[in-house]
Amino acid sequence: MRVYLDSNVFISAFKQEIGRGVRPLFLEAEEFFERAKTKNATLVLSELFFEEVERHCFISKEETIARLKKTGLKIELAFIQGNIGLKFFLKKTHWSDAVHAAVAVKCKCDAIVTFNIKDFEKIADLVRAIEPREFT
């Protein structure tokens, strides 16, 4: 299975975030990473993913890659050239999620793993969005 990883999942794990209602987002993220490793899933990562991680966690792209590889996760860097159909996605969601969705579709991902499901509702016919705890 190929899944596009929204940066909020990595960020939640790295920063040990707790969500509303004392929801342990970081534990859900860590459990997702374990299941992804067990299932030999490929995590597709975009340049925007790395930019957001660096902005929120202050770690470089290289360090992020090293951390993910150290856990045994299978990752793929999405190098997209040419038109990714961003205009279409911008009609359905805001800029950063439009980029994430366009890359996920272009890279033929089976799902987007994110804590922000509602941001991707309008593109569910193209690629489904699931929360980390839904990945089985």
A tleap script that builds the chain and sets N, CA, C and O, in Angstrom:
source leaprc.protein.ff14SB
mol = sequence {
  NMET ARG VAL TYR LEU ASP SER ASN VAL PHE
  ILE SER ALA PHE LYS GLN GLU ILE GLY ARG
  GLY VAL ARG PRO LEU PHE LEU GLU ALA GLU
  GLU PHE PHE GLU ARG ALA LYS THR LYS ASN
  ALA THR LEU VAL LEU SER GLU LEU PHE PHE
  GLU GLU VAL GLU ARG HIE CYS PHE ILE SER
  LYS GLU GLU THR ILE ALA ARG LEU LYS LYS
  THR GLY LEU LYS ILE GLU LEU ALA PHE ILE
  GLN GLY ASN ILE GLY LEU LYS PHE PHE LEU
  LYS LYS THR HIE TRP SER ASP ALA VAL HIE
  ALA ALA VAL ALA VAL LYS CYS LYS CYS ASP
  ALA ILE VAL THR PHE ASN ILE LYS ASP PHE
  GLU LYS ILE ALA ASP LEU VAL ARG ALA ILE
  GLU PRO ARG GLU PHE CTHR
}
set mol.1.N position { 0.846 -1.184 0.000 }
set mol.1.CA position { 0.000 0.000 0.000 }
set mol.1.C position { 0.887 1.241 0.000 }
set mol.1.O position { 1.917 1.297 0.671 }
set mol.2.N position { 0.455 2.226 -0.769 }
set mol.2.CA position { 1.160 3.507 -0.846 }
set mol.2.C position { 0.294 4.563 -0.166 }
set mol.2.O position { -0.862 4.756 -0.540 }
set mol.3.N position { 0.846 5.237 0.821 }
set mol.3.CA position { 0.093 6.284 1.508 }
set mol.3.C position { 0.886 7.586 1.496 }
set mol.3.O position { 2.096 7.616 1.720 }
set mol.4.N position { 0.157 8.646 1.229 }
set mol.4.CA position { 0.754 9.968 1.307 }
set mol.4.C position { 0.668 10.410 2.766 }
set mol.4.O position { -0.409 10.378 3.361 }
set mol.5.N position { 1.771 10.812 3.330 }
set mol.5.CA position { 1.805 11.206 4.732 }
set mol.5.C position { 1.690 12.720 4.855 }
set mol.5.O position { 2.560 13.463 4.400 }
set mol.6.N position { 0.601 13.162 5.478 }
set mol.6.CA position { 0.440 14.583 5.780 }
set mol.6.C position { 1.415 14.907 6.905 }
set mol.6.O position { 1.602 14.103 7.819 }
set mol.7.N position { 2.019 16.050 6.842 }
set mol.7.CA position { 3.038 16.418 7.825 }
set mol.7.C position { 2.505 16.461 9.249 }
set mol.7.O position { 3.271 16.291 10.198 }
set mol.8.N position { 1.195 16.689 9.417 }
set mol.8.CA position { 0.673 16.804 10.785 }
set mol.8.C position { 0.824 15.509 11.579 }
set mol.8.O position { 0.865 15.545 12.809 }
set mol.9.N position { 0.906 14.378 10.903 }
set mol.9.CA position { 1.086 13.105 11.600 }
set mol.9.C position { 2.510 13.021 12.162 }
set mol.9.O position { 2.703 12.681 13.330 }
set mol.10.N position { 3.495 13.329 11.331 }
set mol.10.CA position { 4.882 13.323 11.788 }
set mol.10.C position { 5.091 14.367 12.890 }
set mol.10.O position { 5.731 14.093 13.905 }
set mol.11.N position { 4.542 15.561 12.676 }
set mol.11.CA position { 4.704 16.651 13.635 }
set mol.11.C position { 4.104 16.269 14.992 }
set mol.11.O position { 4.701 16.533 16.036 }
set mol.12.N position { 2.929 15.650 14.971 }
set mol.12.CA position { 2.296 15.230 16.228 }
set mol.12.C position { 3.151 14.222 16.979 }
set mol.12.O position { 3.272 14.291 18.202 }
set mol.13.N position { 3.744 13.283 16.244 }
set mol.13.CA position { 4.613 12.296 16.887 }
set mol.13.C position { 5.862 12.969 17.439 }
set mol.13.O position { 6.251 12.718 18.580 }
set mol.14.N position { 6.484 13.811 16.646 }
set mol.14.CA position { 7.731 14.460 17.033 }
set mol.14.C position { 7.541 15.374 18.244 }
set mol.14.O position { 8.367 15.385 19.157 }
set mol.15.N position { 6.449 16.138 18.244 }
set mol.15.CA position { 6.214 17.117 19.316 }
set mol.15.C position { 5.385 16.549 20.462 }
set mol.15.O position { 5.062 17.256 21.417 }
set mol.16.N position { 5.048 15.277 20.362 }
set mol.16.CA position { 4.227 14.599 21.369 }
set mol.16.C position { 2.966 15.404 21.684 }
set mol.16.O position { 2.689 15.743 22.834 }
set mol.17.N position { 2.215 15.696 20.624 }
set mol.17.CA position { 1.031 16.533 20.747 }
set mol.17.C position { -0.169 15.784 21.321 }
set mol.17.O position { -0.371 14.592 21.090 }
set mol.18.N position { -0.944 16.540 22.073 }
set mol.18.CA position { -2.224 16.093 22.620 }
set mol.18.C position { -3.295 16.955 21.954 }
set mol.18.O position { -3.172 18.179 21.912 }
set mol.19.N position { -4.349 16.314 21.430 }
set mol.19.CA position { -5.413 17.048 20.763 }
set mol.19.C position { -6.546 17.401 21.702 }
set mol.19.O position { -6.441 17.265 22.921 }
set mol.20.N position { -7.629 17.857 21.104 }
set mol.20.CA position { -8.821 18.211 21.888 }
set mol.20.C position { -9.321 16.998 22.646 }
set mol.20.O position { -9.204 15.863 22.185 }
set mol.21.N position { -9.876 17.257 23.805 }
set mol.21.CA position { -10.393 16.171 24.627 }
set mol.21.C position { -9.295 15.259 25.135 }
set mol.21.O position { -9.541 14.089 25.429 }
set mol.22.N position { -8.093 15.782 25.239 }
set mol.22.CA position { -6.909 15.051 25.706 }
set mol.22.C position { -6.670 13.813 24.832 }
set mol.22.O position { -6.316 12.744 25.330 }
set mol.23.N position { -6.869 13.977 23.533 }
set mol.23.CA position { -6.621 12.898 22.572 }
set mol.23.C position { -5.118 12.791 22.330 }
set mol.23.O position { -4.491 13.767 21.919 }
set mol.24.N position { -4.539 11.635 22.576 }
set mol.24.CA position { -3.080 11.473 22.423 }
set mol.24.C position { -2.672 11.302 20.952 }
set mol.24.O position { -2.411 10.189 20.497 }
set mol.25.N position { -2.624 12.406 20.228 }
set mol.25.CA position { -2.295 12.353 18.806 }
set mol.25.C position { -0.944 11.691 18.569 }
set mol.25.O position { -0.776 10.928 17.617 }
set mol.26.N position { 0.009 11.985 19.435 }
set mol.26.CA position { 1.344 11.426 19.235 }
set mol.26.C position { 1.339 9.906 19.348 }
set mol.26.O position { 2.080 9.237 18.627 }
set mol.27.N position { 0.519 9.346 20.236 }
set mol.27.CA position { 0.442 7.890 20.349 }
set mol.27.C position { -0.212 7.280 19.117 }
set mol.27.O position { 0.217 6.229 18.640 }
set mol.28.N position { -1.250 7.935 18.602 }
set mol.28.CA position { -1.904 7.462 17.379 }
set mol.28.C position { -0.921 7.487 16.214 }
set mol.28.O position { -0.891 6.568 15.396 }
set mol.29.N position { -0.123 8.539 16.146 }
set mol.29.CA position { 0.873 8.651 15.081 }
set mol.29.C position { 1.930 7.553 15.212 }
set mol.29.O position { 2.285 6.908 14.226 }
set mol.30.N position { 2.427 7.344 16.422 }
set mol.30.CA position { 3.441 6.305 16.634 }
set mol.30.C position { 2.898 4.921 16.301 }
set mol.30.O position { 3.602 4.104 15.708 }
set mol.31.N position { 1.645 4.651 16.681 }
set mol.31.CA position { 1.029 3.360 16.369 }
set mol.31.C position { 0.845 3.199 14.863 }
set mol.31.O position { 1.018 2.106 14.324 }
set mol.32.N position { 0.490 4.299 14.184 }
set mol.32.CA position { 0.396 4.256 12.718 }
set mol.32.C position { 1.740 3.869 12.108 }
set mol.32.O position { 1.800 3.002 11.237 }
set mol.33.N position { 2.815 4.507 12.561 }
set mol.33.CA position { 4.137 4.200 12.012 }
set mol.33.C position { 4.486 2.728 12.215 }
set mol.33.O position { 5.064 2.099 11.328 }
set mol.34.N position { 4.141 2.182 13.363 }
set mol.34.CA position { 4.402 0.754 13.619 }
set mol.34.C position { 3.603 -0.134 12.656 }
set mol.34.O position { 4.143 -1.090 12.100 }
set mol.35.N position { 2.315 0.187 12.461 }
set mol.35.CA position { 1.488 -0.607 11.548 }
set mol.35.C position { 1.985 -0.469 10.111 }
set mol.35.O position { 2.002 -1.445 9.361 }
set mol.36.N position { 2.385 0.736 9.731 }
set mol.36.CA position { 2.891 0.953 8.373 }
set mol.36.C position { 4.149 0.124 8.132 }
set mol.36.O position { 4.340 -0.437 7.053 }
set mol.37.N position { 4.999 0.055 9.146 }
set mol.37.CA position { 6.218 -0.748 9.033 }
set mol.37.C position { 5.862 -2.226 8.927 }
set mol.37.O position { 6.396 -2.933 8.072 }
set mol.38.N position { 4.977 -2.691 9.775 }
set mol.38.CA position { 4.569 -4.091 9.770 }
set mol.38.C position { 3.945 -4.491 8.436 }
set mol.38.O position { 4.183 -5.593 7.941 }
set mol.39.N position { 3.148 -3.595 7.856 }
set mol.39.CA position { 2.466 -3.890 6.602 }
set mol.39.C position { 3.327 -3.567 5.376 }
set mol.39.O position { 2.882 -3.730 4.240 }
set mol.40.N position { 4.549 -3.113 5.613 }
set mol.40.CA position { 5.465 -2.758 4.535 }
set mol.40.C position { 4.872 -1.694 3.604 }
set mol.40.O position { 5.093 -1.719 2.393 }
set mol.41.N position { 4.125 -0.771 4.188 }
set mol.41.CA position { 3.532 0.316 3.418 }
set mol.41.C position { 4.621 1.306 3.011 }
set mol.41.O position { 5.608 1.491 3.722 }
set mol.42.N position { 4.426 1.928 1.873 }
set mol.42.CA position { 5.329 2.975 1.412 }
set mol.42.C position { 4.732 4.321 1.788 }
set mol.42.O position { 3.593 4.622 1.430 }
set mol.43.N position { 5.497 5.131 2.509 }
set mol.43.CA position { 5.071 6.477 2.865 }
set mol.43.C position { 5.619 7.444 1.825 }
set mol.43.O position { 6.834 7.582 1.678 }
set mol.44.N position { 4.736 8.103 1.113 }
set mol.44.CA position { 5.124 9.062 0.083 }
set mol.44.C position { 5.202 10.438 0.730 }
set mol.44.O position { 4.262 10.885 1.387 }
set mol.45.N position { 6.340 11.104 0.536 }
set mol.45.CA position { 6.610 12.389 1.180 }
set mol.45.C position { 6.929 13.435 0.118 }
set mol.45.O position { 7.728 13.191 -0.786 }
set mol.46.N position { 6.303 14.594 0.234 }
set mol.46.CA position { 6.517 15.673 -0.732 }
set mol.46.C position { 7.451 16.736 -0.165 }
set mol.46.O position { 7.789 16.725 1.019 }
set mol.47.N position { 7.855 17.640 -1.027 }
set mol.47.CA position { 8.674 18.772 -0.569 }
set mol.47.C position { 7.900 19.621 0.430 }
set mol.47.O position { 8.479 20.141 1.384 }
set mol.48.N position { 6.589 19.765 0.215 }
set mol.48.CA position { 5.781 20.535 1.162 }
set mol.48.C position { 5.765 19.860 2.531 }
set mol.48.O position { 5.805 20.540 3.557 }
set mol.49.N position { 5.708 18.538 2.554 }
set mol.49.CA position { 5.791 17.797 3.820 }
set mol.49.C position { 7.046 18.234 4.584 }
set mol.49.O position { 6.974 18.574 5.765 }
set mol.50.N position { 8.188 18.223 3.904 }
set mol.50.CA position { 9.448 18.569 4.567 }
set mol.50.C position { 9.489 20.032 4.995 }
set mol.50.O position { 10.021 20.350 6.059 }
set mol.51.N position { 8.935 20.923 4.181 }
set mol.51.CA position { 8.895 22.345 4.545 }
set mol.51.C position { 8.068 22.554 5.812 }
set mol.51.O position { 8.463 23.314 6.696 }
set mol.52.N position { 6.917 21.878 5.899 }
set mol.52.CA position { 6.066 22.036 7.072 }
set mol.52.C position { 6.717 21.434 8.315 }
set mol.52.O position { 6.626 22.008 9.400 }
set mol.53.N position { 7.365 20.297 8.166 }
set mol.53.CA position { 8.066 19.690 9.301 }
set mol.53.C position { 9.180 20.618 9.778 }
set mol.53.O position { 9.335 20.834 10.980 }
set mol.54.N position { 9.943 21.159 8.855 }
set mol.54.CA position { 11.032 22.057 9.254 }
set mol.54.C position { 10.492 23.303 9.956 }
set mol.54.O position { 11.071 23.761 10.941 }
set mol.55.N position { 9.390 23.850 9.454 }
set mol.55.CA position { 8.797 25.056 10.043 }
set mol.55.C position { 8.268 24.795 11.458 }
set mol.55.O position { 8.376 25.665 12.322 }
set mol.56.N position { 7.704 23.624 11.704 }
set mol.56.CA position { 7.087 23.336 13.012 }
set mol.56.C position { 8.012 22.623 13.995 }
set mol.56.O position { 7.868 22.766 15.209 }
set mol.57.N position { 8.962 21.855 13.464 }
set mol.57.CA position { 9.826 21.047 14.345 }
set mol.57.C position { 11.280 21.492 14.337 }
set mol.57.O position { 12.066 21.056 15.177 }
set mol.58.N position { 11.641 22.347 13.407 }
set mol.58.CA position { 13.001 22.863 13.296 }
set mol.58.C position { 14.025 21.768 13.022 }
set mol.58.O position { 15.150 21.819 13.519 }
set mol.59.N position { 13.624 20.773 12.224 }
set mol.59.CA position { 14.579 19.758 11.787 }
set mol.59.C position { 14.592 19.722 10.255 }
set mol.59.O position { 13.566 19.916 9.603 }
set mol.60.N position { 15.745 19.477 9.720 }
set mol.60.CA position { 15.934 19.522 8.269 }
set mol.60.C position { 15.308 18.324 7.572 }
set mol.60.O position { 14.928 17.335 8.198 }
set mol.61.N position { 15.216 18.447 6.277 }
set mol.61.CA position { 14.727 17.346 5.440 }
set mol.61.C position { 15.586 16.108 5.658 }
set mol.61.O position { 15.065 15.003 5.810 }
set mol.62.N position { 16.887 16.291 5.671 }
set mol.62.CA position { 17.815 15.173 5.835 }
set mol.62.C position { 17.625 14.475 7.184 }
set mol.62.O position { 17.652 13.247 7.265 }
set mol.63.N position { 17.435 15.272 8.241 }
set mol.63.CA position { 17.233 14.685 9.566 }
set mol.63.C position { 15.891 13.958 9.642 }
set mol.63.O position { 15.790 12.899 10.261 }
set mol.64.N position { 14.871 14.520 9.019 }
set mol.64.CA position { 13.557 13.872 8.985 }
set mol.64.C position { 13.645 12.529 8.281 }
set mol.64.O position { 13.126 11.527 8.774 }
set mol.65.N position { 14.298 12.508 7.135 }
set mol.65.CA position { 14.472 11.255 6.386 }
set mol.65.C position { 15.231 10.236 7.237 }
set mol.65.O position { 14.848 9.069 7.306 }
set mol.66.N position { 16.297 10.679 7.878 }
set mol.66.CA position { 17.096 9.777 8.712 }
set mol.66.C position { 16.257 9.199 9.849 }
set mol.66.O position { 16.349 8.008 10.145 }
set mol.67.N position { 15.439 10.037 10.488 }
set mol.67.CA position { 14.592 9.565 11.592 }
set mol.67.C position { 13.601 8.511 11.117 }
set mol.67.O position { 13.392 7.500 11.789 }
set mol.68.N position { 12.998 8.746 9.968 }
set mol.68.CA position { 12.025 7.795 9.429 }
set mol.68.C position { 12.693 6.489 9.017 }
set mol.68.O position { 12.177 5.406 9.292 }
set mol.69.N position { 13.823 6.596 8.366 }
set mol.69.CA position { 14.533 5.381 7.930 }
set mol.69.C position { 15.049 4.580 9.120 }
set mol.69.O position { 15.072 3.350 9.082 }
set mol.70.N position { 15.457 5.266 10.160 }
set mol.70.CA position { 15.981 4.594 11.353 }
set mol.70.C position { 14.935 3.677 11.982 }
set mol.70.O position { 15.275 2.663 12.591 }
set mol.71.N position { 13.666 4.037 11.831 }
set mol.71.CA position { 12.584 3.222 12.385 }
set mol.71.C position { 12.253 2.023 11.498 }
set mol.71.O position { 11.463 1.161 11.882 }
set mol.72.N position { 12.858 1.972 10.314 }
set mol.72.CA position { 12.584 0.860 9.403 }
set mol.72.C position { 11.431 1.117 8.459 }
set mol.72.O position { 11.003 0.213 7.741 }
set mol.73.N position { 10.922 2.341 8.449 }
set mol.73.CA position { 9.826 2.674 7.547 }
set mol.73.C position { 10.317 2.778 6.110 }
set mol.73.O position { 11.436 3.218 5.845 }
set mol.74.N position { 9.471 2.370 5.210 }
set mol.74.CA position { 9.758 2.462 3.775 }
set mol.74.C position { 9.214 3.802 3.281 }
set mol.74.O position { 8.011 4.050 3.361 }
set mol.75.N position { 10.094 4.666 2.772 }
set mol.75.CA position { 9.653 5.981 2.311 }
set mol.75.C position { 10.009 6.176 0.847 }
set mol.75.O position { 10.929 5.562 0.307 }
set mol.76.N position { 9.239 7.058 0.235 }
set mol.76.CA position { 9.481 7.440 -1.161 }
set mol.76.C position { 9.360 8.955 -1.242 }
set mol.76.O position { 8.381 9.533 -0.772 }
set mol.77.N position { 10.347 9.585 -1.834 }
set mol.77.CA position { 10.308 11.035 -1.998 }
set mol.77.C position { 9.604 11.342 -3.306 }
set mol.77.O position { 9.974 10.817 -4.357 }
set mol.78.N position { 8.596 12.189 -3.243 }
set mol.78.CA position { 7.804 12.536 -4.420 }
set mol.78.C position { 8.468 13.694 -5.149 }
set mol.78.O position { 8.416 14.840 -4.703 }
set mol.79.N position { 9.084 13.381 -6.265 }
set mol.79.CA position { 9.675 14.409 -7.117 }
set mol.79.C position { 8.742 14.608 -8.299 }
set mol.79.O position { 8.771 13.844 -9.265 }
set mol.80.N position { 7.919 15.636 -8.214 }
set mol.80.CA position { 6.899 15.896 -9.223 }
set mol.80.C position { 7.401 16.974 -10.168 }
set mol.80.O position { 7.818 18.050 -9.741 }
set mol.81.N position { 7.353 16.673 -11.445 }
set mol.81.CA position { 7.717 17.663 -12.453 }
set mol.81.C position { 6.500 17.907 -13.328 }
set mol.81.O position { 5.702 17.003 -13.574 }
set mol.82.N position { 6.374 19.124 -13.786 }
set mol.82.CA position { 5.275 19.437 -14.684 }
set mol.82.C position { 3.990 19.742 -13.922 }
set mol.82.O position { 4.001 20.000 -12.718 }
set mol.83.N position { 2.904 19.706 -14.648 }
set mol.83.CA position { 1.593 20.068 -14.123 }
set mol.83.C position { 1.056 18.974 -13.204 }
set mol.83.O position { 0.975 17.809 -13.595 }
set mol.84.N position { 0.693 19.349 -11.995 }
set mol.84.CA position { 0.108 18.369 -11.081 }
set mol.84.C position { -1.389 18.611 -10.891 }
set mol.84.O position { -2.013 17.998 -10.025 }
set mol.85.N position { -1.965 19.502 -11.698 }
set mol.85.CA position { -3.401 19.765 -11.614 }
set mol.85.C position { -3.810 20.538 -10.381 }
set mol.85.O position { -4.911 20.357 -9.861 }
set mol.86.N position { -2.937 21.386 -9.920 }
set mol.86.CA position { -3.188 22.116 -8.677 }
set mol.86.C position { -4.440 22.987 -8.752 }
set mol.86.O position { -5.157 23.112 -7.759 }
set mol.87.N position { -4.716 23.588 -9.904 }
set mol.87.CA position { -5.898 24.458 -10.028 }
set mol.87.C position { -7.173 23.711 -9.675 }
set mol.87.O position { -8.057 24.262 -9.019 }
set mol.88.N position { -7.271 22.479 -10.101 }
set mol.88.CA position { -8.445 21.657 -9.795 }
set mol.88.C position { -8.606 21.499 -8.291 }
set mol.88.O position { -9.705 21.668 -7.762 }
set mol.89.N position { -7.534 21.182 -7.610 }
set mol.89.CA position { -7.594 20.948 -6.170 }
set mol.89.C position { -7.818 22.231 -5.382 }
set mol.89.O position { -8.416 22.202 -4.307 }
set mol.90.N position { -7.343 23.355 -5.906 }
set mol.90.CA position { -7.553 24.638 -5.224 }
set mol.90.C position { -9.019 25.032 -5.197 }
set mol.90.O position { -9.427 25.836 -4.359 }
set mol.91.N position { -9.812 24.482 -6.094 }
set mol.91.CA position { -11.258 24.738 -6.086 }
set mol.91.C position { -11.931 23.971 -4.952 }
set mol.91.O position { -13.075 24.262 -4.602 }
set mol.92.N position { -11.238 23.003 -4.381 }
set mol.92.CA position { -11.841 22.118 -3.400 }
set mol.92.C position { -11.303 22.286 -1.984 }
set mol.92.O position { -11.970 21.898 -1.024 }
set mol.93.N position { -10.107 22.860 -1.835 }
set mol.93.CA position { -9.511 23.017 -0.505 }
set mol.93.C position { -8.465 24.124 -0.546 }
set mol.93.O position { -8.161 24.656 -1.614 }
set mol.94.N position { -7.924 24.465 0.593 }
set mol.94.CA position { -6.939 25.551 0.641 }
set mol.94.C position { -5.582 25.079 0.094 }
set mol.94.O position { -5.375 23.890 -0.147 }
set mol.95.N position { -4.669 26.032 -0.094 }
set mol.95.CA position { -3.449 25.794 -0.861 }
set mol.95.C position { -2.643 24.586 -0.387 }
set mol.95.O position { -2.368 23.692 -1.187 }
set mol.96.N position { -2.258 24.532 0.880 }
set mol.96.CA position { -1.361 23.454 1.299 }
set mol.96.C position { -2.018 22.080 1.156 }
set mol.96.O position { -1.364 21.127 0.732 }
set mol.97.N position { -3.298 21.968 1.502 }
set mol.97.CA position { -3.966 20.674 1.345 }
set mol.97.C position { -4.188 20.351 -0.128 }
set mol.97.O position { -4.199 19.180 -0.509 }
set mol.98.N position { -4.364 21.369 -0.955 }
set mol.98.CA position { -4.478 21.137 -2.398 }
set mol.98.C position { -3.174 20.543 -2.938 }
set mol.98.O position { -3.199 19.641 -3.775 }
set mol.99.N position { -2.056 21.044 -2.463 }
set mol.99.CA position { -0.759 20.498 -2.887 }
set mol.99.C position { -0.621 19.057 -2.412 }
set mol.99.O position { -0.237 18.183 -3.189 }
set mol.100.N position { -0.930 18.802 -1.149 }
set mol.100.CA position { -0.841 17.437 -0.623 }
set mol.100.C position { -1.722 16.486 -1.445 }
set mol.100.O position { -1.287 15.397 -1.818 }
set mol.101.N position { -2.956 16.906 -1.722 }
set mol.101.CA position { -3.886 16.059 -2.471 }
set mol.101.C position { -3.400 15.821 -3.896 }
set mol.101.O position { -3.456 14.695 -4.390 }
set mol.102.N position { -2.928 16.863 -4.553 }
set mol.102.CA position { -2.458 16.728 -5.931 }
set mol.102.C position { -1.269 15.773 -6.014 }
set mol.102.O position { -1.200 14.944 -6.921 }
set mol.103.N position { -0.349 15.884 -5.086 }
set mol.103.CA position { 0.814 14.989 -5.075 }
set mol.103.C position { 0.362 13.550 -4.803 }
set mol.103.O position { 0.846 12.617 -5.443 }
set mol.104.N position { -0.549 13.374 -3.869 }
set mol.104.CA position { -1.043 12.022 -3.549 }
set mol.104.C position { -1.676 11.373 -4.772 }
set mol.104.O position { -1.446 10.195 -5.042 }
set mol.105.N position { -2.462 12.128 -5.502 }
set mol.105.CA position { -3.118 11.589 -6.703 }
set mol.105.C position { -2.083 11.324 -7.785 }
set mol.105.O position { -2.103 10.267 -8.416 }
set mol.106.N position { -1.190 12.264 -8.002 }
set mol.106.CA position { -0.156 12.111 -9.047 }
set mol.106.C position { 0.744 10.902 -8.760 }
set mol.106.O position { 1.188 10.225 -9.687 }
set mol.107.N position { 1.008 10.636 -7.491 }
set mol.107.CA position { 1.875 9.515 -7.103 }
set mol.107.C position { 1.105 8.205 -6.901 }
set mol.107.O position { 1.660 7.206 -6.444 }
set mol.108.N position { -0.173 8.234 -7.250 }
set mol.108.CA position { -1.018 7.033 -7.183 }
set mol.108.C position { -1.063 6.413 -5.781 }
set mol.108.O position { -0.926 5.201 -5.612 }
set mol.109.N position { -1.257 7.271 -4.799 }
set mol.109.CA position { -1.367 6.795 -3.418 }
set mol.109.C position { -2.761 6.222 -3.173 }
set mol.109.O position { -3.747 6.666 -3.760 }
set mol.110.N position { -2.814 5.242 -2.305 }
set mol.110.CA position { -4.090 4.626 -1.943 }
set mol.110.C position { -4.864 5.484 -0.948 }
set mol.110.O position { -6.090 5.400 -0.875 }
set mol.111.N position { -4.158 6.301 -0.191 }
set mol.111.CA position { -4.807 7.138 0.821 }
set mol.111.C position { -3.861 8.249 1.255 }
set mol.111.O position { -2.648 8.184 1.055 }
set mol.112.N position { -4.460 9.262 1.852 }
set mol.112.CA position { -3.721 10.318 2.549 }
set mol.112.C position { -3.940 10.063 4.030 }
set mol.112.O position { -5.081 9.970 4.481 }
set mol.113.N position { -2.864 9.948 4.787 }
set mol.113.CA position { -2.975 9.755 6.229 }
set mol.113.C position { -2.783 11.122 6.879 }
set mol.113.O position { -1.742 11.762 6.731 }
set mol.114.N position { -3.825 11.555 7.611 }
set mol.114.CA position { -3.858 12.900 8.153 }
set mol.114.C position { -4.741 12.957 9.398 }
set mol.114.O position { -5.598 12.097 9.603 }
set mol.115.N position { -4.526 13.970 10.215 }
set mol.115.CA position { -5.439 14.230 11.320 }
set mol.115.C position { -6.544 15.207 10.887 }
set mol.115.O position { -7.459 15.486 11.661 }
set mol.116.N position { -6.464 15.719 9.668 }
set mol.116.CA position { -7.426 16.712 9.177 }
set mol.116.C position { -8.282 16.140 8.052 }
set mol.116.O position { -8.223 16.613 6.917 }
set mol.117.N position { -9.062 15.139 8.365 }
set mol.117.CA position { -9.906 14.459 7.382 }
set mol.117.C position { -10.817 15.427 6.633 }
set mol.117.O position { -10.944 15.341 5.411 }
set mol.118.N position { -11.442 16.336 7.352 }
set mol.118.CA position { -12.431 17.217 6.728 }
set mol.118.C position { -11.829 18.094 5.637 }
set mol.118.O position { -12.546 18.529 4.735 }
set mol.119.N position { -10.534 18.360 5.702 }
set mol.119.CA position { -9.893 19.181 4.673 }
set mol.119.C position { -9.836 18.477 3.317 }
set mol.119.O position { -9.609 19.117 2.290 }
set mol.120.N position { -10.040 17.172 3.317 }
set mol.120.CA position { -9.931 16.398 2.088 }
set mol.120.C position { -11.260 15.772 1.653 }
set mol.120.O position { -11.284 14.953 0.733 }
set mol.121.N position { -12.352 16.147 2.299 }
set mol.121.CA position { -13.659 15.557 1.988 }
set mol.121.C position { -14.067 15.757 0.534 }
set mol.121.O position { -14.651 14.857 -0.070 }
set mol.122.N position { -13.770 16.911 -0.032 }
set mol.122.CA position { -14.223 17.226 -1.390 }
set mol.122.C position { -13.418 16.524 -2.482 }
set mol.122.O position { -13.749 16.643 -3.662 }
set mol.123.N position { -12.385 15.808 -2.112 }
set mol.123.CA position { -11.612 15.062 -3.108 }
set mol.123.C position { -11.643 13.564 -2.826 }
set mol.123.O position { -10.833 12.805 -3.360 }
set mol.124.N position { -12.581 13.147 -1.988 }
set mol.124.CA position { -12.666 11.738 -1.584 }
set mol.124.C position { -12.879 10.798 -2.761 }
set mol.124.O position { -12.550 9.616 -2.672 }
set mol.125.N position { -13.423 11.304 -3.860 }
set mol.125.CA position { -13.621 10.458 -5.033 }
set mol.125.C position { -12.307 10.198 -5.769 }
set mol.125.O position { -12.236 9.300 -6.608 }
set mol.126.N position { -11.281 10.967 -5.467 }
set mol.126.CA position { -9.975 10.799 -6.119 }
set mol.126.C position { -8.973 10.043 -5.255 }
set mol.126.O position { -8.224 9.202 -5.750 }
set mol.127.N position { -8.966 10.346 -3.979 }
set mol.127.CA position { -8.086 9.666 -3.022 }
set mol.127.C position { -8.724 9.809 -1.646 }
set mol.127.O position { -9.153 10.898 -1.266 }
set mol.128.N position { -8.785 8.727 -0.912 }
set mol.128.CA position { -9.430 8.804 0.394 }
set mol.128.C position { -8.446 9.308 1.443 }
set mol.128.O position { -7.240 9.079 1.359 }
set mol.129.N position { -8.996 9.994 2.418 }
set mol.129.CA position { -8.196 10.478 3.542 }
set mol.129.C position { -8.601 9.677 4.769 }
set mol.129.O position { -9.788 9.491 5.037 }
set mol.130.N position { -7.606 9.205 5.511 }
set mol.130.CA position { -7.863 8.435 6.723 }
set mol.130.C position { -7.008 8.977 7.859 }
set mol.130.O position { -5.934 9.537 7.644 }
set mol.131.N position { -7.510 8.797 9.063 }
set mol.131.CA position { -6.716 9.164 10.224 }
set mol.131.C position { -5.710 8.046 10.505 }
set mol.131.O position { -5.919 6.906 10.090 }
set mol.132.N position { -4.635 8.362 11.199 }
set mol.132.CA position { -3.634 7.337 11.500 }
set mol.132.C position { -4.228 6.095 12.162 }
set mol.132.O position { -3.816 4.976 11.856 }
set mol.133.N position { -5.184 6.280 13.062 }
set mol.133.CA position { -5.758 5.133 13.769 }
set mol.133.C position { -6.637 4.262 12.864 }
set mol.133.O position { -6.952 3.126 13.220 }
set mol.134.N position { -7.033 4.783 11.704 }
set mol.134.CA position { -7.850 4.020 10.755 }
set mol.134.C position { -7.017 3.148 9.818 }
set mol.134.O position { -7.556 2.288 9.122 }
set mol.135.N position { -5.728 3.369 9.803 }
set mol.135.CA position { -4.854 2.599 8.929 }
set mol.135.C position { -4.703 1.194 9.511 }
set mol.135.O position { -4.161 1.005 10.600 }
set mol.136.N position { -5.194 0.229 8.761 }
set mol.136.CA position { -5.109 -1.163 9.248 }
set mol.136.C position { -4.523 -2.060 8.191 }
set mol.136.O position { -4.374 -3.261 8.415 }
savepdb mol mol.pdb
quit
